Amino acid sequence: MNIVDHKVLPMDHMTAFSSTAAVVAASLAMVMSTSALGACKTTLRGELVQAPVPRQAFPMKFLFFSLFEVTQGNATSAAMPFQSFWVPNTSTTLPIPFALNIDSPKDCPGELELSVGSYHSDQLPAFSFGNDRMLSGRKTVRLDRFESIPVWGPTF
């Protein structure tokens, strides 16, 4: 066991040690506080289910999920894009389970507006008509619970 004799250890070594320790401690504190501020890392889990309307939904090759953060103003509300996802789909029947990994530098909102559509390719069409999507849905969701999203088919 080494015992340090403080009378022998020069003072400038103690100062160098304590200032290095202070810099390391400050750096760790800054990294921990930066990573805790304004980050949203979670998974939204749920399933797409047939809406109780006569328009049957037909899932296609890709699902496109869009999350919007809704903010309330003076007698108005605005929906700002939060995050979106292209998800390959192998199911031709409902319900379709999903898990969306949310990774945003922003804080996690309490509620988000989720919209979903199903398409033949992983590109949104330049023009969209009511009967272009064989599956559509929309619901206000919370990130901390399992969500059932009602979806419906096209109107012809």
Long-range contacts (C-beta under 8 A, 24 or more apart in sequence): 38-105, 38-106, 38-107, 39-104, 39-105, 39-106, 39-107, 40-102, 40-103, 40-104, 40-105, 40-106, 40-107, 40-108, 40-109, 40-143, 41-102, 41-103, 41-104, 42-102, 42-108, 42-143, 42-144, 43-99, 43-100, 43-101, 43-102, 44-98, 44-99, 44-100, 44-102, 44-114, 44-141, 44-143, 44-147, 45-97, 45-98, 45-99, 45-100, 45-146, 45-147, 46-97, 46-98, 46-141, 46-146, 46-147, 46-148, 46-149, 47-95, 47-96, 47-97, 47-98, 47-146, 47-147, 47-148, 47-149, 48-94, 48-95, 48-96, 48-98, 48-116, 48-135, 48-137, 48-149, 48-151, 49-94, 49-95, 49-148, 49-149, 49-150, 49-151, 50-94, 50-95, 50-150, 50-151, 50-152, 51-137, 51-150, 51-151, 51-152, 52-150, 53-152, 55-152, 55-153, 55-154, 55-155, 56-153, 57-94, 57-118, 57-134, 57-135, 57-136, 57-137, 57-151, 57-152, 57-153, 58-92, 58-118, 58-134, 58-135, 58-153, 59-89, 59-91, 59-92, 59-93, 59-94, 59-96, 59-118, 59-134, 59-135, 60-89, 60-118, 60-119, 60-120, 60-134, 60-135, 61-88, 61-89, 61-118, 61-119, 61-120, 61-121, 62-86, 62-87, 62-88, 62-89, 62-118, 62-119, 62-120, 62-121, 62-122, 63-87, 63-88, 63-89, 63-96, 63-98, 63-116, 63-117, 63-118, 63-135, 64-116, 64-117, 64-118, 64-119, 64-124, 65-98, 65-100, 65-114, 65-115, 65-116, 66-114, 66-115, 66-116, 67-100, 67-102, 67-112, 67-113, 67-114, 67-141, 68-112, 68-113, 68-114, 68-115, 69-106, 69-109, 69-112, 69-113, 70-111, 70-112, 70-113, 70-140, 79-113, 82-106, 82-109, 82-112, 86-122, 88-122, 89-118, 94-151, 95-148, 102-143, 108-143, 109-143, 110-142, 111-140, 111-141, 111-142, 112-140, 112-141, 112-142, 112-143, 113-138, 113-139, 113-140, 113-141, 114-138, 114-139, 114-140, 114-141, 114-147, 114-149, 116-149, 116-151, 130-154, 130-155, 131-155, 131-156
